[in-house]
């Protein structure tokens, strides 16, 4: 299989602002440490690299991405120390070899350069809620992949970035009517209970924009949703399946 180029969309955010809902801090805005979710980046990324594809990391301003602290815990890996080490080492290798620490600013990627990419991938973690959903340059980039029907993958909170298409072109949501799976409102409410704070809802935001949200047990246990050029997954359990499906899509 010939090597192809894939654009990996990262967030610059190291935290997200949350409104506390529990006393004595109710109503206060606090910064919650956040970033990309390690498994949701590492598993699809490894599958791309195993097939010999070339990856280019990009973010709004080109700042070094930060992992969500919760995604690096042994709990997130169900106690599998070796899997966590393997995926941590992959990211360290990307820092040394693939410019992970210095992503390309979105604005530096011209429309002409976009034609050289076979697909685009957006991992999750809460960070996309802060700086991807309203970024006009990201909207321009995603509109290109949509128009050219090129494979687009997003997982968990990553689909929130699709809303950026409303900030570019004619202002329309180009995924209106698409079937999409994301981190659900129910799952987010569970996180809100733990943090005692209110968090922007990915599922509701996409539904309000016109997406047809796919949810249920299949998605909760790692299923993925494919609609035209877009493949999405709802949580870290979907990372392997999403990676496999995305690799097959860009291999056609």
Residue pairs with C-beta under 8 A, 6 or more apart in sequence:
1 51
1 52
1 251
3 52
3 53
3 54
4 53
4 54
4 118
4 119
4 250
4 251
5 53
5 54
5 55
5 56
5 116
5 117
5 118
6 48
6 53
6 54
6 55
6 56
6 117
6 118
6 119
6 120
6 121
6 250
7 55
7 56
7 58
7 109
7 114
7 117
7 119
7 120
7 121
7 141
8 41
8 45
8 55
8 56
8 57
8 58
8 120
8 121
8 122
8 123
9 58
9 59
9 120
9 121
9 122
9 123
9 132
9 138
9 141
9 158
9 161
10 36
10 57
10 58
10 59
10 65
10 103
10 123
11 35
11 36
11 59
11 60
11 65
11 125
11 127
11 128
11 130
11 131
11 132
12 59
12 60
12 61
12 62
12 63
12 65
12 127
12 131
13 34
13 35
13 66
13 127
13 128
13 129
13 130
13 131
14 33
14 34
14 35
14 66
14 127
15 31
15 32
15 33
15 34
15 130
16 31
16 32
16 34
16 126
16 127
16 129
16 130
16 199
17 29
17 30
17 31
17 32
17 130
18 29
18 30
18 31
18 32
18 195
18 197
18 198
18 199
19 27
19 28
19 29
19 197
19 198
20 26
20 27
20 28
20 29
20 30
20 196
20 197
21 192
21 196
21 197
21 198
22 196
22 197
25 196
30 197
32 126
32 195
32 197
33 68
33 69
34 66
34 68
34 125
34 126
34 127
34 130
35 65
35 66
35 67
35 68
35 69
35 71
35 125
35 127
36 65
36 66
36 67
36 68
36 71
36 123
36 124
36 125
36 127
37 67
37 68
37 71
37 123
37 124
37 125
37 156
37 157
37 236
38 67
38 68
38 71
38 72
38 76
38 84
38 87
38 88
38 91
39 71
39 76
39 77
39 87
39 236
39 239
40 71
40 123
40 124
40 125
40 155
40 156
40 158
40 236
40 239
41 91
41 123
41 125
42 87
42 90
42 91
42 239
43 87
43 239
43 240
43 243
44 121
44 123
44 153
44 155
44 239
44 242
44 243
44 246
44 247
45 55
45 90
45 94
45 121
45 243
46 87
46 90
46 243
47 240
47 243
47 244
47 246
47 247
48 55
48 121
48 243
48 246
48 247
49 55
51 247
51 251
53 118
53 247
53 250
55 94
55 98
56 99
56 104
56 117
57 65
57 94
57 98
57 99
57 100
57 103
57 104
58 103
58 104
58 105
58 106
58 109
58 141
59 65
59 103
59 104
59 105
59 106
60 105
60 106
60 131
60 132
60 135
60 137
60 138
61 105
62 102
62 103
62 104
62 105
62 108
63 103
64 100
64 101
64 102
64 103
65 100
65 103
65 127
66 127
67 91
67 125
68 125
68 126
68 127
70 76
71 125
71 236
72 84
72 88
74 80
74 81
74 84
76 84
76 236
77 83
77 84
91 100
94 100
95 101
106 135
106 137
106 138
106 140
106 141
107 137
109 137
109 141
111 140
111 144
114 141
114 144
114 145
117 145
117 150
118 150
118 151
118 250
119 145
119 150
119 151
119 152
119 153
119 246
119 249
119 250
120 141
120 142
120 145
120 150
120 151
120 152
120 153
121 152
121 153
121 154
121 246
122 128
122 132
122 152
122 153
122 154
122 155
122 158
122 159
122 161
123 155
123 156
123 158
124 154
124 155
124 156
124 157
124 158
124 183
124 235
124 236
125 156
125 157
126 157
126 199
127 157
128 157
128 158
128 160
128 161
129 157
129 160
129 199
129 200
129 202
132 138
132 160
132 161
132 164
133 160
133 161
133 163
133 164
133 205
134 163
134 164
134 167
135 161
135 164
135 167
136 164
136 167
136 168
137 168
138 161
138 164
139 164
139 165
139 166
139 167
139 168
139 169
140 168
140 169
142 152
142 161
142 162
142 164
142 165
142 174
143 165
143 168
143 169
143 174
144 150
145 151
145 152
145 229
146 152
146 165
146 174
146 175
146 229
147 174
149 228
149 229
150 229
151 229
151 231
151 246
151 249
151 250
152 229
152 230
152 231
153 230
153 231
153 232
153 242
153 245
153 246
153 249
154 161
154 162
154 182
154 230
154 231
154 232
154 233
155 232
155 233
155 234
155 235
155 236
155 238
155 239
155 242
156 182
156 183
156 202
156 233
156 234
156 235
156 236
156 238
157 182
157 183
157 202
158 182
158 232
159 180
159 181
159 182
159 202
159 206
159 232
160 182
160 200
160 202
160 205
160 206
162 173
162 175
162 180
162 206
162 211
162 230
163 173
163 205
163 206
163 209
165 172
165 173
165 174
165 175
166 172
166 173
166 209
173 209
173 210
173 211
175 206
175 209
175 210
175 211
175 230
176 209
176 210
176 211
177 210
177 211
177 212
178 211
178 212
178 227
178 228
178 230
179 211
179 212
179 213
179 214
179 225
179 227
180 206
180 211
180 212
180 213
180 214
180 225
180 227
180 230
180 232
181 213
181 214
181 215
181 219
181 223
181 224
181 225
181 232
181 233
181 234
181 238
182 202
182 203
182 206
182 213
182 232
182 234
183 202
183 203
183 234
183 235
184 203
184 215
184 219
184 220
184 234
185 201
185 203
185 204
187 234
187 235
188 199
188 201
188 202
188 203
191 199
192 198
192 199
203 213
203 215
206 213
207 213
214 225
215 234
219 225
219 233
219 234
219 238
220 234
220 235
220 237
221 237
222 233
222 235
222 237
222 238
222 240
222 241
223 233
223 234
223 238
223 241
224 231
224 232
224 233
224 238
224 241
224 242
224 245
225 231
225 232
225 233
226 245
229 249
231 242
231 245
231 246
231 249
232 242
233 239
233 241
233 242
